[in-house]
């Protein structure tokens, strides 16, 4: 075989090897992790920043009121405007669960360009307990969720526990495109980073942490200038000397029906955020992306070998992603949406390239400039 015939296979080699590496890391985390104390932590205050209606808002909120948790549990809803449509749902939750400790804080005060963190700062004085959680409004959890995350705090050096997330219910191609990102990229990348370098960041869907750890980094005020407040919260707590833990139990991110354009815009925002948050790792990630491997394979060798190389890559990739989907993540998106994976990979490559072309992002209808240190500047 001539060298030119080998080039397509060499082009897909890094992405293929990385895909198999993520499977090994996933197995190590989800199957080989040692048993831990099944006891639960102490009293906890859950801060929920809310803006507008999400898919299944009532059931999302109610899932936190149906926890199998014996310690005191406080829910604090954080809203910026009294006319927010979610306020009516929160009042319904308060009426339907009268025995629960539920508070609603409505305050429009802005403390910086990150309006979500401003919302949290406004409501934070209501939080009474030393164990704290920030959880997005579109998240739904199982009844044993709090038992799972709080058990880690039996170790005194644990400062933060972050929860992986998935989306099992999709509304057609556009939302399947986004949900596939969780099971084919986010979760494999996170467990691989955990195995190779340890955890130094948090995932924003649900983050549980000690009040002391938050105080050590300067409180929520230390996050209000950043777009990636979740990454910064975890990273700052890590650099303050606390240990970070990734829990094994998934939370459910309830996706609304959206257009592909709005989803791609959000993913470009995420990409530009990660580029400034982890510049070295983000740049190197381009080597392991399937998209550029496919393009390189199709351009650098004879057509037959190029097609065979791409087919081999996706034989591996679909098998690995199916294993994550059905065995580890549990969203069961594959094999039904396997055909979408190559298209998603090419568009993800395009998003990766576009992330280097500028620092402007659209977030909650406002334009911002993401500066080199990750802070935001409103345009």
C-alpha positions as CSV (number, residue, x, y, z in Angstrom):
1,X,0.0,0.0,0.0
2,X,1.4,3.4,-1.0
3,X,1.9,6.2,1.6
4,X,-0.9,8.3,0.0
5,X,-3.4,5.4,0.6
6,X,-2.5,5.5,4.3
7,X,-3.0,9.2,4.7
8,X,-6.8,9.1,5.2
9,X,-6.4,6.5,8.0
10,X,-3.7,8.6,9.7
11,X,-6.0,11.6,9.5
12,X,-8.8,9.9,11.4
13,X,-6.4,8.2,13.9
14,X,-6.3,10.9,16.6
15,X,-10.1,11.2,16.7
16,X,-10.5,7.5,16.7
17,X,-8.0,7.0,19.5
18,X,-9.5,9.8,21.6
19,X,-13.0,8.3,21.2
20,X,-11.8,5.0,22.5
21,X,-10.0,6.8,25.3
22,X,-13.2,8.5,26.4
23,X,-14.9,5.1,26.5
24,X,-12.2,3.7,28.8
25,X,-12.4,6.8,31.0
26,X,-16.2,6.5,31.1
27,X,-15.9,2.9,32.2
28,X,-13.4,3.8,34.9
29,X,-15.7,6.5,36.3
30,X,-19.2,4.9,36.0
31,X,-18.3,1.3,36.6
32,X,-15.0,1.2,38.6
33,X,-15.7,4.0,41.0
34,X,-15.5,2.7,44.6
35,X,-18.5,2.7,46.9
36,X,-18.9,5.6,49.2
37,X,-20.8,6.4,52.3
38,X,-24.5,6.3,51.4
39,X,-25.5,8.7,54.2
40,X,-26.7,12.1,53.4
41,X,-25.4,15.5,54.2
42,X,-26.9,18.1,56.4
43,X,-29.3,21.0,55.9
44,X,-29.1,22.5,52.5
45,X,-30.3,25.7,50.8
46,X,-31.0,25.5,47.0
47,X,-30.9,28.7,45.0
48,X,-32.9,28.6,41.8
49,X,-32.4,31.6,39.4
50,X,-35.5,31.8,37.2
51,X,-36.2,33.9,34.1
52,X,-39.2,33.0,32.1
53,X,-40.9,29.6,31.5
54,X,-39.0,26.4,30.8
55,X,-40.2,23.1,29.5
56,X,-42.2,21.6,32.3
57,X,-41.4,24.3,34.8
58,X,-43.9,23.1,37.4
59,X,-42.6,19.5,37.4
60,X,-39.0,20.7,37.4
61,X,-39.6,22.7,40.6
62,X,-41.7,20.0,42.1
63,X,-39.0,17.4,41.7
64,X,-37.0,19.2,44.4
65,X,-40.0,19.1,46.7
66,X,-40.3,15.3,46.3
67,X,-36.8,14.5,47.6
68,X,-36.1,11.5,49.9
69,X,-34.2,13.8,52.2
70,X,-34.5,13.9,56.0
71,X,-32.3,16.9,56.7
72,X,-33.8,20.5,56.5
73,X,-34.2,21.5,52.9
74,X,-34.8,25.1,51.8
75,X,-35.7,26.3,48.3
76,X,-35.0,29.9,47.3
77,X,-36.4,31.0,44.0
78,X,-34.6,34.1,42.5
79,X,-36.6,36.3,40.1
80,X,-35.7,39.7,38.8
81,X,-39.2,40.9,37.8
82,X,-42.6,40.6,39.4
83,X,-44.3,40.1,36.0
84,X,-42.1,37.1,35.1
85,X,-44.5,34.3,34.0
86,X,-42.7,31.8,36.2
87,X,-43.8,33.7,39.4
88,X,-47.3,32.2,39.1
89,X,-45.8,28.7,38.8
90,X,-43.6,29.3,41.9
91,X,-46.7,30.5,43.9
92,X,-48.4,27.3,42.8
93,X,-45.5,25.2,44.1
94,X,-45.6,27.1,47.4
95,X,-49.3,26.3,47.7
96,X,-49.0,22.7,46.7
97,X,-46.1,22.0,49.1
98,X,-47.1,24.0,52.2
99,X,-44.9,22.0,54.5
100,X,-41.8,22.8,52.6
101,X,-39.4,25.7,53.3
102,X,-39.8,27.7,50.1
103,X,-39.0,31.4,49.5
104,X,-39.4,33.7,46.5
105,X,-37.2,36.7,46.1
106,X,-38.0,39.3,43.5
107,X,-35.3,41.9,43.0
108,X,-34.2,43.7,39.8
109,X,-30.9,45.0,41.2
110,X,-28.0,44.5,38.8
111,X,-24.5,44.0,40.3
112,X,-22.6,43.3,37.0
113,X,-23.0,42.0,33.4
114,X,-23.9,38.5,34.5
115,X,-27.6,39.0,35.3
116,X,-28.0,35.4,36.5
117,X,-25.4,35.9,39.2
118,X,-26.9,39.3,40.0
119,X,-30.2,37.4,40.6
120,X,-28.4,35.0,42.9
121,X,-26.7,37.8,44.8
122,X,-30.0,39.4,45.5
123,X,-31.5,36.3,46.9
124,X,-28.5,34.9,48.7
125,X,-29.2,36.6,52.1
126,X,-32.3,34.3,52.4
127,X,-30.2,31.2,52.3
128,X,-29.8,29.9,55.8
129,X,-27.8,26.7,55.6
130,X,-24.1,26.0,55.3
131,X,-24.6,23.6,52.4
132,X,-25.6,25.4,49.3
133,X,-26.7,24.5,45.8
134,X,-27.2,26.6,42.6
135,X,-29.4,24.7,40.2
136,X,-30.8,25.9,36.8
137,X,-34.6,26.3,36.5
138,X,-34.8,23.8,33.6
139,X,-33.4,20.9,35.6
140,X,-35.5,18.0,36.8
141,X,-34.1,15.4,39.3
142,X,-34.8,12.0,40.7
143,X,-36.1,11.6,44.3
144,X,-32.7,10.4,45.6
145,X,-30.7,13.3,44.0
146,X,-29.9,15.2,47.1
147,X,-28.9,12.0,48.9
148,X,-26.4,11.3,46.1
149,X,-24.7,14.7,45.9
150,X,-24.6,15.5,49.7
151,X,-23.1,12.1,50.6
152,X,-19.7,13.3,49.2
153,X,-19.5,16.1,51.9
154,X,-18.7,13.4,54.5
155,X,-15.1,14.1,53.4
156,X,-14.1,17.5,55.0
157,X,-11.9,18.5,52.1
158,X,-14.7,18.4,49.5
159,X,-15.7,21.9,48.7
160,X,-18.0,21.4,45.7
161,X,-19.9,18.6,44.0
162,X,-21.1,19.0,40.4
163,X,-23.7,16.9,38.6
164,X,-23.5,15.7,35.0
165,X,-26.6,16.4,32.9
166,X,-28.5,14.9,30.0
167,X,-31.6,15.4,27.9
168,X,-33.6,12.3,27.2
169,X,-36.7,14.0,25.7
170,X,-36.2,15.8,22.4
171,X,-38.6,17.7,20.1
172,X,-37.2,16.8,16.6
173,X,-33.9,17.3,14.9
174,X,-32.9,20.7,16.4
175,X,-33.2,19.6,20.0
176,X,-31.7,16.2,19.2
177,X,-28.7,18.1,17.8
178,X,-28.2,19.8,21.2
179,X,-28.9,16.7,23.3
180,X,-26.4,14.7,21.3
181,X,-23.8,17.3,22.4
182,X,-24.2,16.1,26.0
183,X,-23.8,12.4,25.3
184,X,-21.3,12.5,22.5
185,X,-19.0,15.4,23.7
186,X,-19.7,16.9,27.1
187,X,-19.9,13.8,29.2
188,X,-17.0,11.9,27.4
189,X,-14.8,15.0,27.6
190,X,-15.6,15.6,31.3
191,X,-14.8,12.1,32.4
192,X,-11.7,12.1,30.3
193,X,-10.5,15.4,31.9
194,X,-11.4,13.9,35.3
195,X,-9.2,10.8,34.7
196,X,-6.3,12.6,33.1
197,X,-6.0,15.8,35.1
198,X,-8.5,15.8,37.9
199,X,-11.6,18.0,38.2
200,X,-10.9,21.8,38.3
201,X,-14.2,23.2,37.1
202,X,-18.0,22.8,37.6
203,X,-20.9,22.0,35.4
204,X,-23.6,24.6,35.7
205,X,-26.8,22.5,35.8
206,X,-26.4,21.7,39.5
207,X,-23.5,22.7,41.7
208,X,-23.5,21.9,45.5
209,X,-20.9,23.6,47.7
210,X,-20.0,24.6,51.2
211,X,-20.7,28.1,52.4
212,X,-17.1,28.3,53.6
213,X,-15.8,27.4,50.1
214,X,-17.9,30.2,48.6
215,X,-16.6,32.7,51.2
216,X,-13.0,31.6,50.5
217,X,-13.4,32.9,46.9
218,X,-15.0,36.1,47.7
219,X,-18.7,35.1,47.5
220,X,-21.0,35.3,44.5
221,X,-19.7,38.8,43.8
222,X,-16.5,37.1,42.5
223,X,-18.5,35.6,39.6
224,X,-20.7,38.5,38.5
225,X,-18.2,39.8,35.9
226,X,-17.9,36.4,34.1
227,X,-19.9,34.7,31.5
228,X,-18.9,31.2,32.5
229,X,-19.9,31.6,36.2
230,X,-20.2,27.8,36.6
231,X,-16.6,27.2,35.4
232,X,-15.3,30.1,37.5
233,X,-17.1,28.9,40.6
234,X,-15.6,25.4,40.4
235,X,-12.2,26.7,39.3
236,X,-11.9,29.3,42.0
237,X,-13.0,26.8,44.7
238,X,-10.4,24.4,43.3
239,X,-7.7,27.0,43.4
240,X,-8.7,27.9,47.0
241,X,-7.6,24.4,48.0
242,X,-10.9,22.5,48.1
243,X,-11.5,19.2,46.3
244,X,-14.1,19.0,43.6
245,X,-16.2,15.9,42.9
246,X,-18.2,14.8,39.9
247,X,-21.3,12.9,41.1
248,X,-22.4,9.8,39.1
249,X,-26.1,10.7,39.1
250,X,-27.4,12.6,36.1
251,X,-29.9,15.5,36.3
252,X,-32.3,16.0,33.4
253,X,-32.0,19.2,31.3
254,X,-35.5,19.8,29.9
255,X,-35.1,21.2,26.4
256,X,-37.7,23.5,24.9
257,X,-38.6,23.2,21.2
258,X,-36.2,25.6,19.4
259,X,-34.8,26.4,16.0
260,X,-31.5,25.0,14.9
261,X,-30.3,28.6,14.5
262,X,-30.9,29.5,18.2
263,X,-29.2,26.3,19.3
264,X,-26.1,27.0,17.1
265,X,-25.9,30.5,18.5
266,X,-25.9,29.2,22.0
267,X,-23.3,26.6,21.2
268,X,-21.1,29.3,19.7
269,X,-21.5,31.3,22.9
270,X,-20.4,28.2,24.9
271,X,-17.4,27.6,22.5
272,X,-16.2,31.2,22.9
273,X,-16.6,30.9,26.6
274,X,-14.6,27.7,26.8
275,X,-11.9,29.2,24.5
276,X,-11.2,32.0,27.0
277,X,-11.7,29.8,30.1
278,X,-9.4,26.9,29.0
279,X,-7.4,28.3,26.0
280,X,-4.8,25.6,25.8
281,X,-7.1,22.7,26.3
282,X,-9.7,24.2,23.9
283,X,-7.1,24.7,21.1
284,X,-5.8,21.1,21.5
285,X,-9.4,19.8,21.5
286,X,-9.5,20.6,17.8
287,X,-7.1,17.7,17.1
288,X,-9.5,15.2,18.6
289,X,-12.7,16.5,17.0
290,X,-14.2,14.2,14.4
291,X,-15.1,17.0,12.0
292,X,-11.6,18.0,10.9
293,X,-10.6,14.4,10.8
294,X,-13.3,13.7,8.3
295,X,-12.4,16.8,6.2
296,X,-8.7,15.9,6.2
297,X,-9.4,12.2,5.3
298,X,-11.5,13.2,2.3
299,X,-8.9,15.7,1.0
300,X,-5.6,13.9,1.5
301,X,-6.0,10.5,-0.1
302,X,-7.6,8.3,-2.8
303,X,-11.5,8.4,-2.7
304,X,-11.9,4.7,-1.8
305,X,-9.4,4.8,1.1
306,X,-10.9,8.2,2.3
307,X,-14.4,6.7,2.4
308,X,-13.1,3.6,4.2
309,X,-11.2,5.7,6.8
310,X,-14.3,7.9,7.5
311,X,-16.4,4.7,7.7
312,X,-14.0,3.2,10.2
313,X,-14.0,6.4,12.3
314,X,-17.8,6.4,12.5
315,X,-18.0,2.7,13.2
316,X,-15.9,3.5,16.3
317,X,-17.6,6.8,17.1
318,X,-21.2,5.5,16.8
319,X,-20.3,2.4,18.9
320,X,-18.7,4.5,21.6
321,X,-21.5,7.1,21.7
322,X,-24.1,4.4,21.8
323,X,-22.4,2.9,24.8
324,X,-22.4,6.3,26.5
325,X,-26.0,6.9,25.6
326,X,-27.5,3.6,26.7
327,X,-25.1,2.4,29.4
328,X,-23.6,5.5,31.1
329,X,-25.7,8.6,30.3
330,X,-29.0,6.8,30.0
331,X,-30.7,9.2,27.6
332,X,-31.2,6.4,25.0
333,X,-30.8,8.8,22.1
334,X,-28.9,6.3,20.1
335,X,-29.3,4.3,17.9
336,X,-32.4,6.4,16.8
337,X,-30.4,9.6,16.2
338,X,-27.1,7.9,15.1
339,X,-27.6,9.3,11.6
340,X,-27.4,12.9,13.0
341,X,-24.0,12.3,14.6
342,X,-21.8,13.0,11.5
343,X,-23.8,16.1,10.7
344,X,-23.5,17.3,14.3
345,X,-19.7,16.7,14.2
346,X,-19.2,18.8,11.1
347,X,-21.3,21.6,12.5
348,X,-19.4,21.4,15.8
349,X,-16.2,21.7,13.9
350,X,-17.6,24.9,12.2
351,X,-18.5,26.2,15.6
352,X,-15.0,25.5,16.9
353,X,-13.5,27.4,14.0
354,X,-16.0,30.3,14.4
355,X,-15.1,30.6,18.1
356,X,-11.7,32.0,17.1
357,X,-13.1,34.7,14.8
358,X,-14.4,37.0,17.4
359,X,-15.4,37.5,21.1
360,X,-19.0,38.7,20.7
361,X,-21.8,36.6,22.1
362,X,-25.6,36.9,22.5
363,X,-26.9,36.0,25.9
364,X,-30.5,36.4,27.0
365,X,-31.2,38.8,24.2
366,X,-28.2,41.1,25.0
367,X,-24.8,41.5,23.2
368,X,-21.6,41.1,25.1
369,X,-17.9,41.1,24.5
370,X,-16.1,38.2,26.1
371,X,-12.7,39.6,27.1
372,X,-9.5,37.6,27.2
373,X,-9.8,37.0,31.0
374,X,-13.3,35.6,30.6
375,X,-15.1,38.8,31.9
376,X,-18.0,40.3,30.1
377,X,-18.4,43.8,28.6
378,X,-21.9,44.8,27.5
379,X,-22.1,46.2,24.0
